[in-house]
Amino acid sequence: MAKVIAVTEAIKSQEEAESRLNLSRTEDEAFFTEWQAQLPSLSDSEQTALDTLRRRLLYHRADGELLEGAVTLLVASPLLELAGFYDPPFRMKAEAAIEIAIDHGEETLRGRIDILILQNQLWVIVLECKKTTISTRSALPQALAYIMANPDLDKPRFGMLTNGDDVLFVKLRAQPTPEYGLSRAFSIYTVQSELRSAFQVLKHLGQGITAV
């Protein structure tokens, strides 16, 4: 019988994620072009909604650090809604359970994804939220494990990580060899235009997925 281990216990660092999941990070700039090429323009209503989102974020952030639930309510959920991820053809699952077999089935990693968006059973975005005192990159090891649990090996998978202050995107491709690439970090708390840019990337990913 396979040994069952919680993802958060088995994978605590980027090195452990790469080693256990047979992953490697690519530095090839041509691998992950979706976060910077041909980004969609913003409508007036989208700009207004983003201004409201940031104003609320700054208001609540001024009172102290935000916990994970607040990050989801103030940042992650509004961005996903505005980008159309709560509408057809996408489906949303909160606290979705995942399992991934490693070491030829000798171990099973088990965990729960904060928010999972699916389109025709294809996992298109895995969202990891952290409280604002924790860096966004700290969520990367577990996010990589969750994204690898996608049984569809032919298409790339994307993830968004946020702690409320920053947003980071990741792209993972399983074939021919598992590898992943990262976007730059968008500092949505410190720079007004960064929230717009992060939203444009998110919207572009959604449009690219539905066009396939």
C-alpha positions as CSV (number, residue, x, y, z in Angstrom):
1,M,0.0,0.0,0.0
2,A,1.3,3.4,-0.9
3,K,2.3,5.7,1.9
4,V,0.0,8.7,2.1
5,I,1.7,12.1,2.9
6,A,0.3,15.6,3.1
7,V,1.6,17.8,0.4
8,T,2.5,20.5,2.9
9,E,4.6,18.0,4.8
10,A,6.3,16.3,1.9
11,I,7.1,19.4,-0.1
12,K,8.3,22.4,1.8
13,S,10.9,23.9,-0.6
14,Q,11.4,24.4,-4.3
15,E,14.2,21.9,-4.3
16,E,11.9,19.2,-2.8
17,A,9.2,20.0,-5.3
18,E,11.6,19.6,-8.2
19,S,13.2,16.5,-6.8
20,R,10.0,14.6,-5.8
21,L,8.1,15.6,-8.9
22,N,10.9,15.2,-11.4
23,L,10.5,18.9,-12.3
24,S,13.0,21.5,-13.6
25,R,12.7,25.2,-13.9
26,T,13.4,26.6,-17.3
27,E,15.1,29.9,-17.9
28,D,14.0,30.0,-21.6
29,E,12.1,33.2,-22.1
30,A,10.2,31.6,-25.0
31,F,8.7,29.0,-22.7
32,F,6.3,31.3,-20.8
33,T,5.4,34.2,-23.1
34,E,1.7,34.3,-22.1
35,W,2.4,36.7,-19.2
36,Q,3.9,39.5,-21.4
37,A,2.9,39.2,-25.0
38,Q,-0.3,40.6,-26.7
39,L,-2.1,41.4,-23.4
40,P,-5.7,42.5,-23.8
41,S,-6.7,46.1,-23.2
42,L,-8.9,47.1,-20.3
43,S,-12.5,48.3,-20.7
44,D,-13.7,51.3,-18.7
45,S,-15.7,49.0,-16.4
46,E,-12.8,46.7,-15.8
47,Q,-10.6,49.7,-14.9
48,T,-13.2,51.0,-12.5
49,A,-13.6,47.6,-10.9
50,L,-9.8,47.3,-10.5
51,D,-9.6,50.8,-8.9
52,T,-12.3,49.7,-6.4
53,L,-10.5,46.5,-5.7
54,R,-7.2,48.3,-5.0
55,R,-8.9,50.9,-2.9
56,R,-10.5,48.2,-0.7
57,L,-7.2,46.4,-0.5
58,L,-5.4,49.5,0.7
59,Y,-8.1,50.3,3.2
60,H,-8.1,46.9,4.9
61,R,-4.3,46.5,4.5
62,A,-3.8,49.7,6.5
63,D,-5.3,48.1,9.5
64,G,-2.6,45.4,9.6
65,E,-1.6,42.1,7.9
66,L,-4.3,40.2,6.0
67,L,-5.0,36.6,6.7
68,E,-5.5,34.0,3.9
69,G,-9.3,34.3,4.0
70,A,-9.1,38.1,3.6
71,V,-6.7,37.7,0.7
72,T,-9.1,35.5,-1.1
73,L,-12.1,37.8,-0.6
74,L,-10.3,41.1,-1.3
75,V,-7.9,40.0,-4.2
76,A,-8.2,36.5,-5.6
77,S,-11.9,36.1,-5.9
78,P,-12.6,39.6,-7.4
79,L,-9.8,39.1,-10.0
80,L,-11.1,35.7,-11.0
81,E,-14.7,37.0,-11.3
82,L,-13.6,40.1,-13.3
83,A,-11.6,37.9,-15.7
84,G,-14.5,35.6,-16.3
85,F,-13.4,32.5,-14.6
86,Y,-16.7,32.1,-12.8
87,D,-18.7,31.9,-16.0
88,P,-19.0,29.3,-18.8
89,P,-17.1,27.3,-19.9
90,F,-15.2,27.4,-16.6
91,R,-16.1,25.6,-13.4
92,M,-15.0,26.5,-9.9
93,K,-14.2,24.2,-7.0
94,A,-13.1,25.5,-3.6
95,E,-10.9,23.5,-1.3
96,A,-10.6,20.8,-4.0
97,A,-8.9,17.6,-2.9
98,I,-6.0,16.2,-5.0
99,E,-3.8,13.2,-4.9
100,I,-0.6,12.5,-6.8
101,A,1.4,9.3,-6.9
102,I,5.2,9.6,-6.9
103,D,8.2,7.2,-6.7
104,H,6.4,4.6,-8.9
105,G,3.3,4.6,-6.7
106,E,5.2,4.1,-3.4
107,E,4.0,7.4,-2.0
108,T,0.8,9.4,-2.5
109,L,0.8,13.1,-1.8
110,R,-2.6,14.4,-0.7
111,G,-3.7,18.0,-0.3
112,R,-6.3,20.7,-0.9
113,I,-6.2,23.5,-3.4
114,D,-7.6,26.9,-2.3
115,I,-9.5,27.5,-5.6
116,L,-9.5,25.3,-8.6
117,I,-10.8,26.4,-12.0
118,L,-11.6,23.7,-14.6
119,Q,-12.6,23.8,-18.2
120,N,-13.7,20.5,-19.7
121,Q,-11.9,18.7,-16.8
122,L,-8.7,20.6,-17.7
123,W,-7.2,22.3,-14.7
124,V,-6.5,25.8,-16.0
125,I,-5.6,27.7,-12.8
126,V,-4.5,26.7,-9.4
127,L,-4.8,29.5,-6.9
128,E,-2.7,29.5,-3.7
129,C,-3.4,32.3,-1.2
130,K,-1.1,33.2,1.6
131,K,-1.4,35.8,4.3
132,T,0.5,39.0,3.6
133,T,3.3,38.3,6.1
134,I,4.4,35.3,3.9
135,S,6.0,35.8,0.5
136,T,4.1,34.8,-2.6
137,R,7.0,32.6,-3.7
138,S,6.7,30.5,-0.5
139,A,3.5,29.0,-2.0
140,L,5.3,27.8,-5.1
141,P,6.4,24.3,-3.9
142,Q,2.9,23.2,-3.0
143,A,1.4,24.9,-6.0
144,L,3.7,22.9,-8.3
145,A,2.6,19.7,-6.7
146,Y,-1.1,20.6,-7.1
147,I,-0.7,21.5,-10.7
148,M,1.2,18.3,-11.4
149,A,-1.9,16.4,-10.2
150,N,-3.6,17.3,-13.4
151,P,-4.1,14.0,-15.4
152,D,-4.1,15.8,-18.8
153,L,-0.5,15.7,-19.9
154,D,-0.8,17.2,-23.3
155,K,-1.7,20.8,-22.5
156,P,0.2,23.3,-20.4
157,R,-1.3,24.2,-17.0
158,F,-1.2,27.6,-15.3
159,G,-1.3,28.8,-11.7
160,M,-1.7,32.1,-9.9
161,L,-0.2,32.7,-6.5
162,T,-1.0,35.7,-4.3
163,N,-0.5,36.9,-0.8
164,G,-2.5,40.1,-1.3
165,D,0.6,42.2,-1.8
166,D,2.0,40.5,-4.9
167,V,0.8,38.2,-7.7
168,L,3.0,35.5,-9.4
169,F,2.1,33.3,-12.3
170,V,3.5,29.9,-13.2
171,K,3.3,27.8,-16.3
172,L,4.0,24.0,-16.2
173,R,4.3,21.6,-19.1
174,A,4.5,17.8,-18.5
175,Q,5.8,16.7,-21.9
176,P,8.2,15.9,-23.3
177,T,9.9,16.5,-19.9
178,P,8.2,18.2,-16.9
179,E,9.3,21.8,-16.6
180,Y,7.9,25.1,-15.4
181,G,8.5,28.8,-15.8
182,L,7.6,31.9,-13.7
183,S,6.4,35.3,-14.5
184,R,7.8,38.3,-12.7
185,A,6.1,39.3,-9.5
186,F,3.5,42.0,-9.8
187,S,3.5,44.3,-6.8
188,I,-0.2,45.1,-6.7
189,Y,0.0,46.7,-3.2
190,T,2.8,49.1,-3.9
191,V,2.2,50.2,-7.5
192,Q,-1.2,51.0,-8.9
193,S,-0.4,49.9,-12.5
194,E,0.8,46.5,-11.3
195,L,-2.8,45.4,-10.5
196,R,-3.9,46.3,-14.0
197,S,-1.0,44.3,-15.5
198,A,-1.6,41.3,-13.3
199,F,-5.3,41.3,-14.3
200,Q,-4.4,41.6,-18.0
201,V,-2.2,38.5,-17.7
202,L,-5.0,36.6,-15.9
203,K,-7.6,37.6,-18.5
204,H,-5.2,36.7,-21.3
205,L,-4.7,33.2,-19.9
206,G,-8.4,32.7,-19.7
207,Q,-8.9,33.8,-23.3
208,G,-6.0,31.6,-24.5
209,I,-7.5,28.5,-22.8
210,T,-11.0,28.9,-24.1
211,A,-9.6,29.5,-27.6
212,V,-7.9,26.1,-27.7
